[in-house]
Amino acid sequence: MDTVADTSGAVSCKPEFPTTALPLPDSWKSILVWAAKNNACNSLIHIINAAQIHNHPDFLRPILNLLIDNDSFELLCEWADTYVMGQNPEPLTPAQYLYQMASAVIKDDSVFQLMNEIQTEMPSSRFLKGELKSCYLFAMLYQKPLDVGFGDQNWIKKLKLWLLTHAVDRAMSGNMQDQYIKIVSDDLRIACHKNRDKRKMFLALRRQITEFSALNRHLIYGTQLQLKKNPQTTKRWMLNSIIQVAKYQHNKIENVGQQQIPLPATASANGNWLKPPQPVMGEVHDDEESGSHTWAAGRPGGVGIAEVDADEKTSYFHQQLKATGILIYSMEDSSFLQWAWNRPSPIEMPQLDRWIEENSRSAKPENRFLAVLTWIATRLGRSFRRALDIRISDDVGDEWAINSGLTTLSRRPPQRKGGWQPDSPDRKQDQKNWVNPAAASISIRLPKNISRALKKEAAKSLGIKCLGDLWNAAWGERPESVLRDNFSRAIPRVLPGMLGSVQAQQYFNACNDPVFAKLACSHPNSSLPSACAYANWGIGQANTILNHESIALPLTASEGDNCIALGSRLDPIEMLIANSIRQAASKLEVLRQSQDPIAFHNAYSCYVAVALLAATGGRPINDAFESVAHFDFRERFVFINDKASGAAREGRLALLPVKVCELVGQHYLAHLGALARALKEASPALSAELESMSGGRPCSAMPLFFLLSPDFCWRSITEEMITGQKLFDWPLPLNLFRHRLSAWLRHHSADPEVIDSILGHAETGNATHWDCSFRIWRDDMEVLRPLVEQAFDALGFENIRGMADGMPYQKGAPDSGKTKSRSPEIFGIRAREKNRRSRFVASIRDAKVQIELYLEERKKKLGELSKDEAYELSKKLLFSESGLPHPAGHHKYRHLLRQIEKAWHKEGKRVHLSKRFVFVGEESRLFTEAAPHAREVLEEIRAAWSKYLGQPDRHRIPIQSLAFVAAVSLCIENRISSAALLKDIRSGKNFRLVALKGRAYLEYAMGLVVEDPGATAKRFRITADTATCLNQILKHQPLELTNHSVPDVLLPIAGILAEHRRVKSDALCNEVISALCDLVDQANALTLPGILAAYLAGRVDSYSLAWRDWIRLELGYAADIPAYKPDKKGKAGETAGADPAPAGGQVNIQHLSGADIEVSQQVGQALFKAID
């Protein structure tokens, strides 16, 4: 953009950028050009207004330095998502504007060349002289803190950014200079310069808080505590001002020459997240018979919340137990079970269709209108009550509307709330040119009988805005009640609230894809799972499903069949992406010729990382592929843990195409070896790590994919760094490949459930591969693998060789004026886990402050709250001020419940809870980091075990060692991976041996009474060798569980585990058993149904038949099983009708007295006669 100065000295912009003249000196001209070029005009104007630096363009420099500081940028990134609007009327928050400016500077730092350097050593009071009164905010930002440590410097930096954000908030509301902001800014400036007492007071407020609202609360709470401790403090005025700033209170300074630049008339902020947040609610059956609960969706990848009525008279435990019943309802509803109670059954559906057809032609107007509403509810996936809200308008919105001619239903293509949108067309590379367009609207024609019936009723009314306006009160007070009365005669079980589930069920029956069914029937405020954010369907693809004979409801769009009808807007144009990938390969070859190993490595690492994202659909987070140990090149899959949820087992396995296996397993690892040799003299330590990784050995000091700086410090590859390499010229976010893979596989008829598995989507109770699934991962992947290969091949990635040996490294002269960078101490999964723990601790700390502030306002203790106050406090903890569920709300709410229970037990004061909140997240996954190479290692261990079984004196070892051998045997031969079971085996407790038909069985249960033949237990068939070991253990029970060294006979097995880095070389028995359990568990998860793998691991409990039933099934006749009667002390007593059971836990069931078949039949006949 070019700018020209008008005659008055104000800067104005050309038409393609904001056209309103800006009352700024000409010295701002080049900066404004830069801002317009980087889409940051509004952000710049708000900063100028807040800091009152209209006459000093150079004063912008320290403000920008603060914004692009690493810690500040991370804070702004979080504040941009969580900041709550103050009193300003704009669509973007102050934090979002500041984040937008920081992002622009990081992307293009040439703005610093447009400003002069300013003195930073001079005190701000002397530097500003007479302008200190108006430029107080800049003075505070300019002043550097003296004599403070690193942690204190970060806190002061956070306070400065907090004040700047609040100042921008006020400036956006027309308050350019605020007395509260001025007082706090002046005191913070003085504290930074020389006043130790004020500095000490500010540092006393320090908290490890990152969220903006939580920071406000903690500052209020901390200052109130200081005021309580010292009510007569001379700093009272300043402390009160901090409270008022944190509460968004304004105190405008009058009679001061404040300058305000108006926003350009056509300026608009861009960014996919730059939208005011809106509550996202779930579809609820709104009949009174349907239950009393409402849903609120969490943020993407977060936790959903259900609000459930609670019985105040029951205990807290029983309230929670009853409330969790809603989870079963959620699982059932998400499974699209045709015979579920909350929807019309396949038998009732034809009856419902006939009812609509007959009543649409009825002579009674109320019946005709009810038929219209029922048809609309069933075809749009709306409850009957929501159907009444359907607008009658020619304006197309996010919800369905009927045109004024009453012939067509139209809406914008549905999309998950907060989904990606292409940016505005004022950038050099328009994102819209790289994606397939979405339809402006999609339409469904009403059937003639429905349209005719609707027109008859509409002709009787004027000024109708929605269908509900057509209801005649003479027909009945409530339409739902009238419809229920009609249904009671024709389809008595069907309720009006069930109608909303009809169409989604039909969509699912037609395509077997829950994502399509939920998207097609979604309301603008529907709570949609994360899987709905990625897939999309064009008009033609959608109509392939919608033209199914059971639906016959085709969509139309003015743009034709090639536009997106529903789902993600991030649908890249394949040809453009493939062309960009080919160009990237050419750029790599040019870099190879430059003979700069670091520059080539950085570009090559980014290329391989992007290829992995394209192949797996992984999320573009830091270190998604952090270790070579996560790759299984033989089985061709990779373990990915790219989601920061709270689940204990949150990883998944993604398939690797053959080309990717070669690219990573051959070329990239060889490249690391060549790089290690090139840097051997310049950086021996780094070279050693690289050499180790090139040999396929995992490295704990650095990730597999990284960027190198000239001083040999590594950095994790981020999306911004990949963009900075300028290899790929697309202007789209890197998760384009995740969107593409989800859509591509669906369009090529892959099983939607398996797609969800490799992409890591797992709704509660409906995960594809988890502890309660019957699917086998390996079988599913064999079917999907050819499609994954085709999807990757279509992109045109090449197997580019890495750096060749002999590429020289020319070490440059050290830059004495530049601070040496440092590599991160942790990365990948460990870094994400540390962040999770930090967020959890911060959320509990914030919950304590919120509860204290709430109680202090009401002058009450927690146990004195009424049920309404408890409900209000719960919602404050669960939801942000914007109405969206708080990311850590479930942690904060659970902390409140714990405190309420403590108050009850400690003080005897019970808080009556009329509502309970239940949380719905995603299921834990089957897979862990131990999955790669699990089958390969287990095969080696089984080979070593076979050699052990060939030793004649293998059982002549101490009993402790024999117990360890028995545990290993159960793990290897029976695939039992339950650590608790194997621990009890080694302790000689909670199990018994049973023989039947010449076969040996192990029966196990916690607290098993071995003398009780009817005891509930798990039963495993075992080998004779294992039975021999267990028999010896039972003779010596109980055993002392010791962590001794591995017996010599099993050292080969421990050696295999150590060779594959599953244990250390000197590992003891406990470590070997733990590693073996993990290994076998993952091998089971790969090759067995999920529920069986979980059963063998002890995560799912299922118990075998009692002896009486088991014997009858095995032998074909009943057996006389002795009854077990414990004595009064709970010990085993005599059995009735037989000798006592053998001691020691060894029983041969077949030797028990067999009942005569004829006698058994006579007894059975007598029993049935008695029943009759």
N, C-alpha and C positions, 0 to 999 in steps of 0.2 A: 504494500500500500504506500502511496506517496501522499504527503501532506503539504499544504500551502498555508502560509500565514496571511490572514486577512488584514485589512487596513487598521483594525483596532488592536492588532497585536495578539489576538486570540488564535489558537490553532484550530483548524477544521480539517475534516477528513473527506476523502473522495467517496463517491457514491457506493463503491463496493464495500465500504466499511462505514461505521457510524457517521452520520451526516450532520449531527447537531454540533454547532460551534462550541468549542471548549474554551472557557475564559482562563487560559493559561499563557504564560510568557512563551516567546519563541524558543527559549532554551529547552522546553519540554518536547519540541517537535520530533526529534529523532527517537526519543524514548516512546512517544506515542505511536510512531511508526512501528517500532519493535513490538509494542503491546498489541497493536492491531494484527500484525503478522502472526503473532503467537496466540491470538484469541484470548487476550488478557486485558482488554480495555476496561471493562467494568471493575475488575480486581484492582487495577492501577488507580482508578478514580476513587474507589473507596479508601484505599490506603492514603492517598493524598489528602482526602477530606478528614480522615481520622487523625492523621499526624499533623495537619495544618502546615504542610511543606510546599505550598503552592509556588512560592518564590525561590525555592531551593531544590532543584532537581538532584543535586549531588547528595542531599540528605536521604535519598532513597536507598543509597548503597548499604548502610548498616542495617536497614530494615530487611533488605533482600538477603543479606548475609545471615541474619537470624532465621529467615524462612527456609533457606536451603541447607542449614545445618542438619546433619544426619538425625540427631535426636529430635529437633524441631519438626523436621519433615515427617518422621514417623508419627509424632503427636498429631500433626495436622491431618495426616491420612486417616487416623482414627477419629479425630474430631469432625472431619468432613462427613463421616457416617453417622455420628451420634449426637452432634450439636443440635440443641433445641432452639428454635427461633425465639428471639426476645420480642421486641415490639415492632421490628421492621417489617414492612409489607412485601418485601421482595421474595421471589420464588427460591432463591439460593440463600444459604446461611453464610454468615461471616467466615466461618471456618472453611466452607467450600470455596469462597472467593480467595482466601489466603492460600489454600491448597492449590487452587488453580494457578495462582501467581507463582508459587514455588515450583510447580511442575513445569511452567513455561520457562523459568530461569534455568532449571536443571537441563531442560531440553536445548535451550539456546542461551548461553551465558554471554553472548555478545553485548548484552545490555550494559555490562560493567564498563565496556570501552566507551560508552556514551556519557559516562559520568566522571567527574574529576575525583581524585583521591582526597580524602579529608583527614585532618589530624585526629588521631585516636588517643594520643598520650595526654592531651590537654583536658582538664576537667570540663565537663559540659557547660557548667555555669559560666566559665570564662570564655568558652568557645562560642556560645550563643549570645552572650552579653545581653542586650536589651530584648531579645526575642525569647528568653526563657519562659516568660509568662504564657505565651501562646503556643510554643513548641515544646511543652512539658513532656509530651509522649515521646517525641524524638529524643529529647535530652535523656530520658530514662533508658531508651533503647541504645543510645550512643555510649552511655557510661559503662565501662567495663568494671566487673567486680574485682576488688583488690583483696589479697591475703585470704583467700578461701580455697578449700580443697576442691578436687574434681567433682565429687558428689554434690557439694554445695553450689558449685558453679552451674551444674545441670539444673538444680532446683531454681536458682535465680533466673536461669534462661527460661524455664517453664513458666515462672511467674510473669516474666516479660511478655512471653507469647500469649499468656492468659489475658493480660491487660490489653494487649494489642487487639486481640479478638473481641473483647468487650467494647473497646473503643470503636472498632469498625461496626459492631452491632448498633451502637448509639448513633454513629454518623449516618448509617443507612436509614435511621428513623428521623434524621434532621437535627440531631443533637451533636453538633460538631465538637463542642467542648463541654465536658461534664465535670462538675465539682468533685464528685467522688473519685472519678478516674484521675483527676489532677492531684488530689491529696495522696492517693496511693502511689502514683507515679513519682511525685516529688520525693516522698519518703524512701521509696525503693532506690531512686537515683542517689540520694544522700547516703543510704546504707551501703550501696556499692562503692562509693567513693571513700568515705572516711568515718562515718558514724557507726562504731562497733555495737552500740546498744540497739540501734534500729536493725542492724544486720542480724544480730542475735535473735531479735524478735521475729524477723522474717524466716530465719532458718528454723526456728522452733515450730513453724507451721509445716515443715517439710513432711511429705507423705509420698509413698510410692504409688501414685495414682496416675492413670493415663486418660481415662474417660473424662470428658469435659464436665458433664453434669456431676459426676462423683467428685471432681476437683472442686467445683463450686460448693458442694455440701461439706467437704472436709475443711475448706477454708472457713466456712461459716461456723462449723463445729469447733475448729481449733481456736478461732478468735474469741468465740463465746467462752471457752474454757479459760483463756488468758484474762478475759475481763472478769470472770468469776474469781480467779485467783488473786487478781490485783485490781479491784474496782476503781481505785483512785489513781491509776496509772496516767501519766502525762500523754501516753500514746492512745488514749481512749478514742480520740477523734479519728485517728488513722485506722484503728481496729474496727470501729463502726463503719468507716468508709469501705473497708474490705467486704464487710457483710453486705452492704448495700450494693456494691458492684456485683457480688456473687448472686444476689437476688434479682439482678437486672433492673434495679431501681435507677431512675434518672434524676439528675439535679443539674439542669442546664445552666451554664454560666451566661448571664445576661450582660448586655451593654459591653460586649467585647467584639472587636472586629473579626468575627468568624467568616471564613470564606467557604463556600460550598459550590462544588462543580456538579451540575446536573448530569445524570447519565445520558449518553447519546440515545436518541429516540429509537434507533434501529438496533442498538447493541443487544446482544443476547448471549447468555453464558451457554457453554456447551460442555458436554461430558455425560456419559451414560448414567452416572449415579446422581447427577445434579437435578434432582426432582424432590419436591416436598414429600416426605414419607406419608403413607396412608396406612391405616390399619388393614390387615388382611385377615378376613374371617372365612371360616369354613362353611360349607353347605350343611345346614341342620334341618332335620325333619321338624317342621314347625307345628305339628299337631300336638295337642296336650297329651295324647296317648303315646307319643313317640319318645317320651323321656325328656328330662330337663337338663340339657347341657348345651354349651356353645363351644365353638372351636376358635382359636386364634393361631394363625400360622407363625412360626418363628422366622427369623431371617434365613436367607439361603444357607442350607447346611446346618441350621440350628435346631432348636427344640420347639415342637408344637405344644400348645397349651390347651387343655380342656377344662372348662369350669363346670363343676358338678354340684348339685344340691347335697347338703350333708345333714344328717340327723343330729341335732344338738345334744340329744340325750345319751347317745352312745359314746364309747371311749374314742380317743383320738386314733388308736390303732384300728378299730373297727370302721371308723369313718374313712380312713385311708384305704383299707381293704376293700370296702364297698366302692369307693371312688375309682379304684383301678379297674373295676369291671368295664368301664368305658373303653379300656384298651382292647378288650375282646371284641367289643362292638366295632372299633376302628379296624381291627384286623379282618373281621368278617366283611365289612363294607368295602375295604380295599381289595379284597380277593375276588369280587364280582361273582359270588356264588349264586347261581340261578335260583336256588331254593331257599335263600336266606329269608328270614321272617320279615325283614324290613322292606321288602320289595314284592311286587306282584310276581307270582310263580309262572312258569311256562304254561300251566293250565289256565291261569287267570288272565294272561295276556290276550288271547283271542277273545275272551269274554269282554275285556276292557275295550278292545277295538270295535267289537260289535255294539257295545253300549254307546261309544262315541258316534258311530255311523248312524245308529237309529235315532239318537237324541238330536243330532245335527239337523234332522228333518222333522223334528217333533213340532206339533202345533203349539205347544206351550213355549213362550219366549224364554222363560227361565231355564227350561231344559236345553233349548238350543244354545243359549249362552254358556251354560255349564259344559256342554259338549265342546264349544270353542275353547274355553279355558283349559279343559282337560287335554284336548289335543295339543295346545301350545305348551302346557306343562310337560307332557310326556315327550314331545318332540324336541324341546329345547333343554331338557334336563333341569327343569325348575320345579320346586314345590308348588302346590296350588296357590299358596299365598303369594309367592314371588311372581307367579303368572299374572296376578292382578296388577302388578307394578309395571308391566311391559308398556312402554310409551307408544303413543300413536303420533308419529312425527316423520317428516322426510329427512331430518337431520340424522346423520349416522354417528353413533357413539360407541363406547366400549361394550354396552349391553344391547341386546336385541331390541329393535323397535319395528312397529308395523307402519308401513307408509300410509299416507293420507288416503290413498285409493283402496286400502284394506285388502291388498292382494299379495304383498310381499313382506317378509321379515328380513331385516338387514342389521349388520353390526360390523365393526372393525374386526379383523382377524384376531382371535383370542391368543393371548401370550401370557406366560407366567409373570406375575407382578414383579416389577423391577428388572425385567429382562433387557438384554442389550438392544440398543437402538443405534442406527448409523448417525454420524454427526451431521452438523449443518454444512452446507456446500461452500464454506468460506476458507477451506484449507487447500493447500497445494494439491494434495491427493485426496479426493473425496471418497470417504468410505462407501458411499452409496454406489459408486462405480465398481466396487469390488464384490458386492453381494447381490444376490437375486432379489428383485423387488417384492415387497409385500402388497397384497391387494389393498386398495383403498377401502373396500368394503366387500363383504360376502353376503349373499342373499339366498333365501329359500322361498319358493312360491307356496302360498297357501293352497290347499286343495279347494276345488270349486265349492263343495258343500260347506266347508268351514268359512270360506270367504263370503259366501252368500248369506250364511247365518249371521256372520258378524256385521255385514252391511245392513241387514234388517234391523238390528238393535241400534247401530250407530245412527240410522236415519231418524230415530226418535229423540236424539239428544244433540245438543249444541255445545261447542267449546270443550269437548272431551280431550283430555291429555294422556290418559292411560286407560287400560282395559277396566280397571276397577271403577272408573267413572260411569261405566255403562250398567253397573249393577243397580237394579231397582229395589229400593228398600221394601217394597210391597212383596217381593219374592221371599224375603227372609232377612233377618238382621245380619247374619254372617253367611257369606257364600260357602265357607267350609262346612258349616252345619247342614246347609241345604244339600250340598254334594254328598256328605256323609249319609244323609237319610236316603238319597237316591242309590248310593252304592250298597247300602244295607239290604236292599231288596234284590239287586242284580249281582253284585260281587261283594258279599258281606265282609270278607276279611280285609279288603283293600281300603286304605285310609287316604285322605287327600295328601298327607305328608309323604306318602310312598311314591307319588307320581314323579318326583324329581329323580328317582333312581332308574326309571324305565329306559330312557334313551341311552344312558351310559352303559347299561347292561346289554342293550342291543348292539351298540358299537363294539363292545368287548366281544360279544358272540361272533360278530362278523370278522374281526381282525385279530382277536386274541392279544390286543395291545392295550394295557391299562392307561398308558400315557395318552394315546389318541382319545380314548373314551373320556378321560378326565378333562383334557384340553377342549374337546369339542363341546362339552356340556358345562364348561366353566363359567361362572359368574365373574364380573370384573374384580370382585373382592374375594374370590374363592381361595381357599388354602390349598395350593398345589404342591406336590412333592418336588424335590429337586430334579428328578428325572424329566419333568415336564419343561425344564428350562432349555433343553438342548435339541430335542428332535423337532422336525418341522415337516409339513406336507404341503405340496402345491395343490392347486385346485383339481388338476387331473388326478393326482395321487389320492387325494381325499375322496374324490367321487368314485374311485375304484372300490372304496369301502362303503360309501354312502349309497351306492346304487345296488347294494346287496338286497335280495328280495325281501328280507325281513325289515328293511329300513326304507328304501325307495325315497330318499330325501336328498336329491343332488343339490350341490352348491353352485352358484354362479358368481362371476366377478366381471366387472367391465374391462379389466386388463387382460382377460383371457386365462388359459389353463396353466401358464408358466409361472404365475405369481404365487407367493406363499399364502395359503388359506388359513393355516393355524400353526402355532409353534414359534420357534426361535427365528429371530430376524437375522441372526448371524449365519447366513447360508452362503458361503463363499462361492464365487464363480470358479469352477474347477480349472478352466483353461488359464485364467490369470494367475492362480496360485501355482500351478505346474510350471508356467513360464518363469515366475519369480524364483522358483526352486532351481530351475536350470541356470538362470543367471547367477544365482548364488554359487553354484558349482564352478562357473567360469571365474568368478571373483576369487575363489579359493586357489585356483590354478595360478592366477596373477600373483597372489600373495606368496605362493610357494616359490615363485621366481625371485621374490624380493630378498630371499636369504635372511629373513628376520624370524628366528624360531618362535619368539614370544608372540609376535603379531600373528604368525600363521597358526600357532596353537590356539590363541584366543578365538580366532574365526572358525577354526576347525572344530573346537569344542562346542561352539554355538550351533554349528551345522549339525553335528551328531545329536546334540540335545534336542533340537527341533525335529529331527527325524524320529527320535524316540517319542516325542509328544504326538507326532502325526500318526505313528504306528499304534500307540496305546490309548490315545485319547486322554492322557494324563493331564492333571491340572498344572498350569505353569507356575508352580511355587518354587521356592528355593530348594535345591537338592532333592528333587523328586526321585532321581536315580542316583543315590548317594554312594553306593558301594558296588563293587564288582561281585560281591557275595550275594547280591540280590538278583543276579542274572543266572538263569539256568539255560545254557546254550544247547544242552542235549535235548531237554524237554521243550525248549523254545518258549519260555515265559519269563516274566520279571515280576518281582515283588515290589509293589508301590504302596507307600504310606503317605498320601498327599492330602489328607484331610485332618484338620485340627479339631476334631470332635472329642467328646469325653469318653468314648468307648475304650475299653481295655484292649480289645482286639479290633483294630480298625483298618488293617491293611487288606489288600486284594492282589490277585494275580492277573496280569494282562498278557495276552499272547504277543509273541515276537515273530514278525515275518522273517523268512530266511535271509533276506537282504540285510535286515537290521542286525541279525545275529552275526553275520559276516562283518558288517560295518563296525560293530562294537567289539565283538569277540576277537576279530583278527586285526582289522586296520587300526582301530583306535588304541587298543592295548599295545600294538607294535609302535604306534606313534608315541605313546608315553615312554616307551623304552628308548626311542631315538631322542626324544626331548631330554630324558635323564642323562644320556651320554653327552648331549650338547651342552648341558649346564653343569656337568660334573665338577669342573674347576671353579666356575663362578659361584655355585651354591651347592656344596657337597651334601648338606642335609636334605634339601629339596630333591636333589638327584637320587638319593637313596630311597626316598618315599616313592618317587615315580618309578624307579626300577622295580620296587616291590609290587606296585600295582600292575605294572606291565606283565608280570608273571602270573597274574590272576589272583594275587593274594590281597585280601581286603586291607584297607588302611584306616586306622582310627584317627589319624592326624589331619586328614583332608578328604574332601569328597572326590568321587571319580571324575566328575565334570567340574571344571573351575576355570577362572581367568587368572592370568599372571600379570603382575605389575612389573615395571622395569627393576624394582628393588626386590623381586622374587617373593613377594607376598601374594598369596592366592586369595581370591574372592569367589564366593558362590555365584553361580550364574543366575541372574534374575532376568525377568522380561525386559526391564529397562536396559540391561547390559547387552542383551541380544539385539535390541533395537539400535543401540549405540554402535554395534559392529557394522551396521548398514549392509549386511549380507542380503537380507530379504527386503524387498521394497514395498511390501503390502502395508497399508495403514491400519490393519485390523489387529485386534488383540490376539495373543497367542492361543487363547482357548478356542480359537476358530477350529482347530483340529478336533477338539472334543465335541463341538457342535456338529462338525462334518461327519465324524465317525458314527455318532448316534443316528443321524439322519440317513447316511449312506447304507448302513447295515439294515435299517428298517426298510428302506426302499428296495433292498435286494433280498427281502423275505427272510432275514435272520430272526431267530426266536427273540422277541422283545425281552423276555426274562433273562436270557443269557447276555444280551446287550447290557442290561442293567448290572449284571454281575461284573463284567470286565470294566465298566465305567464306575463302579463303586456305589451304586444306588441301592439302598436297602431300607425300605419302609418297615416299620415295626410289624413283625409277624408275617411279612411278605417278601423277605429277602430270597434271592434265588439260591444261593449256597450259604447256608448257615446251620446252626445247631439243630434245627427242626425241619430241615428240607430233606426230601427223598431223592433229590437229583444228585448225580455223580459229576463232579467238576470235569474230570478227564474226558468222559463220554461227550459232555456238552461241547467242550472245546474242540474235539475232533471234528464235530459237525460245523462249528463256526470258523475253524482255521482257514479253509479255502477262501472264504469271503474277506477275512482280515488281510490275507495276502493280496487279493485283488484290490481292496480299498487302498492299500499302501502303494502298490505298483502303479496305480492310476496317477499318483502325484509326481512320479518321475525322479525320486531321490536316487542318487548314484552312489555306488560303493567307492567313494573317493579314498585313495590311499592317504595315509598320514605323512608326517615328516620323515624324510629319508635320513639314514645315517650320513654324517659328514656335513650337515648344514651348520655352518660356523655361527658362533655367537660372538658378536662384537660388543664387548662390555664398554659402555660409555663412561665418561667421567662422572663421579658422584656429584649431585647437586647439593652443595653445602647449605643452601638456604631453604631446602625443602625438608619437611619433617618426614621421617621414614614411616611408612604405613605398617600396620600390624595385621596379621592374619587372624581370623576369628578363632576363639578357643573351642567352641562347639559348633556343630552344624547339623543339618538334617533332622532326623527323628529326635535326637537328644535336644536340639535347640527348640523344636516345636513342643516337646514335652516340658521343657523348662518354662517356655512362655505360657503353656497351659497352667502350670502350677502357679506362676506369678499372677495370672489372671484370676485364678481361683482364690488365692489369698487376698487379692485386691477386692474381689467381689464380696467376700465375707467381711472385710474391713469396712467396705462401703455400706453393707447391710446393717452393721452395728451402728454406724453413724446415722443412717436413715431412721432406724428404729428409735435411737436416742432423741433425734430432733423431733420426730413425730410425738413421742411421749412428753417431751419438754413443752411443746406447744399446748398440750392439753393438760399439763400438770398431773399426769397419771403414771402409775406403774403399769407394766405390761399385763399383769393379771387383772387389772381394773378396766380393761377395754371392753366396750360393748361389742356385740356381734357386727354391727354396722361399721364401727371403727376398725375392728380386726379385718373386715373385708376391704375397707379402704386402704389400710396399711399394706395388705397383701398385694393389692393392685399396684400400689406405688413401687413395691419391690419388684414386681413381675414385669411391669411395663414402663417404658420411658415416657417422658412428657409428651412425645409425639403420638403416643398411642400404640406404637409398635412394641412387640415383646422384646424385653431387654435381653441382650445376648447371654448375660449371666443371671437372668431373672430366676431360673430354676434353682441355682445355688443359693441365692439370697432368700427365696421363699422357704427353702428347706431349713435354712438357718433360723428363720422366724419360727417355724414349727418346733424346732428343737428348743428354742428359748421358751415358747409357750408351754411345752411339756415340762421343762425344768421348773418354770414358775408354779405349775400345778403341783408337782411333787414336793417342791421346796416350801412354798407358801400356802398351798392348799387353795389357791385361787384359780378357778377354771375359766378360761376364755371360751365363750360359746361361739363356735364356728358354724355358720349357716351355709358356707360354701367351701368347697375344697378344689384345689387345682391339681390336675394330673398332667404329666409331661410325656410327650410322645416324641422320641428321637428315632434313631436308626439302630438296627440290630447289630450286635457284635459280629464280626466276620469269622470265618473258619481259619483264615490263614495268618501266619506270622512270618517273621524273617527266616525261620527255619525251613520254610517250604522249598526254596530253591535247592536242588541237589538232594532232597530228602530221599527219594526213591533210589537214587544212585548210591548214596552212602548206606542205606539200609540193605541193599543188595550185597555190598561188601561185608557188612556186619553178619548177614546171614551165611555168607560163605565161611567166614571165620567161626561162626557158631557150629556149622556142620563139622568142621575139623575138631571142635571141642567135643562134640557128641561122640566122636570116634575114639576118644581116650578111654581106656578101660577103667582107670582108677580115678575118674573125674569126681566121684562123690566122696573120696577120702580126703576131705578138707575140714577145717574147723566149722562148727555149726553156724557161726556168724557169716563166714564166707559162703556156706551152703545156702543160707537165706538170701544172700545177695544174688547167687546164681539162680535161685528160684524166681526172684523178681525179674532178672534179666530174661529168663526163659519165657515168663508170661508176657513180657513186653515184645519179644522177638517173634515167638511162635503163635501167641494168641492175639497179638496186636493190641494188648491192653496198655493204655497210656495214662491211666489214672494214677497220679502221684500218691493220692491218699491210700488207694488200694495196695500199691506196691510197698508203701511205708508200713502198712499193717502186716503185710506178708513178712517183711523183714523183722517185724516185732513179734510175729507168731500169735496174732490175735485177730478176732473178728472174721474168722473163716473156718470152714470145715471141708473135708473131702467126702465125696459121695460116689458110689459105684452103682451102675445100673446097666444090665445087659453087657457086661464086660468092658464098659467104658467108664473112664474116670472123669469126675466133674469137681470143679471148685465152686463152692457157694460162699458168697461174701456179702456182708451188710455191716454197717456201723452198729456196734453194740449187739452183735449177733449172739443169741443164746444157742450154743451148738447142740444142747440136749433137746431143743424144741423142734419136732419134725414139721410143725406148721409155721415156722418162722419165715418171715418175708426176707428174701435174699436174691441177689443176682447170681446166676448160674453160668459157668463157663466150662465147656468141654476142654480138657487138657490132655497132654501127652503122658505116656507112662513114665517118661523120664522126669517130667515136671512133678508128677504125682509122687514119685519116689522122694524127691527133694522135700516136698511139702510134708510128706509123712514123717520124715526125720525131724522137721521143724516142730511138728505138733508134739512129738515125744519130748521135746526140750522146752516147750513153751512155759512161761513167757520168755522172750529173749530181750536182752538189752540192746536198744538201737544205737549203734556206734558208727561214727564216720571213719571207718578204717580204710586202709589202702586196698586197692583192687587186687583180688586174688590172682595169683600168677596164671592160672588157667584162662582167665578172661582179660589178660593184659593186651592180647591182639585186638580185642574189641575196643578197649580204651584207647589204644594206639590209633585205630581208624578214626575215632571221634576227634582225637587231638590233631591228626593230620588234616582233617577238614575243618579245623578251628571251631569245633563244637564245644570242646573243653580244653583246659590247659594240659600240658604234658604230664604234670604231677597231680592230676585231679584225683580226689578220693571217691569213695563209693557214692556218696550223696550227689556229687556233681555229675558223675557218670550216669546215674539213674535219672536225674533231672534232664540231662541232655538227651538221653535215650527216649524219655517220654515225649519230649518236644519233637524229636525226629519222627517217631512212630506216629504221633498224633498228626503231623503234617502229611506223612505218607498216606495215612488213613483218609484225611480230608481230600486228598487228590484222587483217590481211587475207590472210595466207598461212599455210599449215601451220607449226607451231612449228619443226619440224625444218628446213624450207626457210629460214625466217627466220634460224635459228641458223647454217645453212650459209653464207648470204650475209654474215653478220656474222663468220664465222671461228671461231665457238664449237664447231661440229661439222665434223669433217673428212670429206670424201668425195671420191674422186678418179675422174676420168673414164677411159673405156676407152683403152687404148693405141692408137696410130695403126693398127696392123694390124687390130685388131678393129673399130675405129670405121669404117675405110674399107670393110670388108666389109659392115657393116650399112648404110652410106649408099649405096654404089655397087652392091652385090649381087655383087661378085667380089673376090678377094684382090688385094693389091698387093705388089710386091716392095720391101719396106722395107729400106733399107740398114742393116747392123749397125753399131753404134757401139762402138769399142774405144778407151778412153783409153790414153795412153802410160804409161810406168812412173811418171811424176811426177804422174799423175792428170789430165793435160791431154788435150784431144781429139786423137785420132790419126786415121789414115785409116779410112774406112768400107770394109767388105768388099763387093765386088760392085757398087759404084756410086761416082760422084764424091762428094767431101765435101759435106756439107750446106751450104747457103748460110749465110754468116756474117751476123751482125747479128740473128738471131732471127726472120727472115721466111721462111716456107716455104709454097709452094703444093703441098699434098699431091696434088692431082689431077694434077699434072704429073709425078709420080714414075712410073717405068715400070710399066705395068699388066701383070699376068700373064695369059697366055692361059688362057681358061676350061678348054679341053680338057686342057692341060698340067697345070693345077691339079687336075683330076679324076683324072688318071693318078697324080699324086704322092700324092693322098689315098688312092686304091685301094691303092697299094703300101704305104702306111703301115699301113692296116688289115690287109693280108695279113701284114705283119711282126709286128703285134700278135698275130694269131691263132696 
